[in-house]
Amino acid sequence: MIDLKNIHVTFNAGTALETRALKGIDLQVAKGEFLTVIGSNGAGKSTSLNSVAGIVPVGVGNVLVDGQDITKWPVHKRSKIISRVFQDPKMGTCEDLSILENYAIACGRTAPKGFGFAVNKDIKEQAAENLKILGLGLEDRLNDKVGLLSGGQRQALSLLMATTGDTKVLLLDEHTAALDPKTAAFVMQLTKELVAKLNLTVVMVTHSMSQALDTGDRTIMFHQGKIIFDIAGKERDSMKVADLLDLFKKDQGEELADDSLLLG
Amino acid sequence: MSYYELMGTFELSFIFAILALGTFITFKILDFPDLTVEGSFPFGASVAAVLITTGGPFFSNPWIATLIAGVAGFGAGYVTALLNVKFKILHILSGILVATALYSINIRVMDGPNVPLLGVDTVFTVFDDVEFMASYEAKTIFLGALVLAIKFALDTFLATGVGLSMRASGANAAMAAANGVDVGKMRLMGVGIANALAAIAGALFAQTIGASDAQSGVGMIIIGLASVIIGMSLLPSRLMWHATFAVVAGTVIYRLAIAVALNSDATGLNASDLQMVTAFLVVLVLVVQHYTSGYRAAKKGRKS
């Protein structure tokens, strides 16, 4: 479903601040696969996710999704096949607009309304029905502004919005990192349920090694702009965080020096 | 204030309300502080005046001339948005650049600093011989109806898929793009529509006062902003069609306040004090809003 071919991304090219964020990434993600991505700060995990979403322009290489070469597509065009949930709950929704209006915008991602009315009876019923899944009572607050919701509620709403319509690929960029542990667990559980129900292809970037191993069915680790390991199946099932650290040490000949990866 | 003066105030209010609805689109919906209106308002006036006086049998029709003025205004706004979207020039600067260029362009269009509209048919000529009321009353009623029609058209547009996408583009551009909205296109369209409205207001203004003048754009941005800020502060609401009504009402309240301040002998103010009084009114509303919302927030136990 996702096919990254020899992706190179360089920030501030030709200046003293030149940073080679991605150094030739090759990655295939199969249809229906749930891939988790870990790595320390600046390793390239978010950059690679953003190169799929179209936020970061790719210097060299090709991005293919669902058999189409989307390397040159702008963000809004890619959003027809790729949906995203951001790390910051404020990013995924418009706080000045109502819950229903936000939901209608998300519906427009795959089925634009053009000059027809954005909010109609169908959308309203669909929104109320889908919001019930969240169990947060939002279906009774359709006309409330999203700005009135808590971070967890907004993130749950973002997730629901990202899975409306004919979505093929879901990109999650540390979408539980800004939430308290209890809310994070709730949003993570919701993620698993929605992904299973809709059989989506998912790439989830996380800062937490344990979350990366507990979720999905394949894990890759970024380090200094490269993928240093790629584990799946039985090998992954039996892995603990300590095993990952050993693997890193063996592979790189150094200790992993990012506490947040261990504490997460 | 006499009845005649009051009607005159309403008449101007309704013309400026068209401009203010445009300002509402740029400042409130798109979050695009657009200063092009300082140029597009007299641009609309110039285009309409030149067409009415020298446009030949078809284009000298004042209704068609006014409509073409709107199209010209759309073009001006489109250029401003294009400078921002395509060439990444800061939105405020884009507007200033286009407004500055328009000052010269307007003088070119009019082939001089002004064009008088005396002895020619304007959109208001038809009201000269209405039977059952004075022509200035008919004019005011017509302009009021026109403003309401534009308000309802805008409300309807903002409720469509494209309109909602435009609102999302201004409220959260990253989210809008992630949901398939071409944010650049929305800016081009929105700033274009806003300046089309400003140009139509300019065209009607010229036909009301009987001349188009290159200087008539001075202070337009603050008139639009004052109307939007006063209206939305006095009549706050989270519903779109309330907000557009508040903008129209804000324009009327603002013009009435100005008229009272400048006309009463007690204040000692005269017509040239208009801009100062406007700035003072806007500051007053914002300061009052700051203190009252701070007070409300403090009562709820939150930090302001």
Interface residues (C-beta under 8 A of the other chain):
Chain A: A53 P74 V75 H76 K77 S79 K80 S83 R84 F86 M91 G92 T93 C94 E95 D96 L97 S98 E101 A104 I105 A106 G108 R109 T110 P112 K113 G114 F115 G116 F117 A118 V119 K145 M161
Chain B: A159 T160 G161 V162 G163 L164 S165 R167 A168 A171 N172 A174 M175 A176 A177 A178 N179 G180 V181 D182 V183 R238
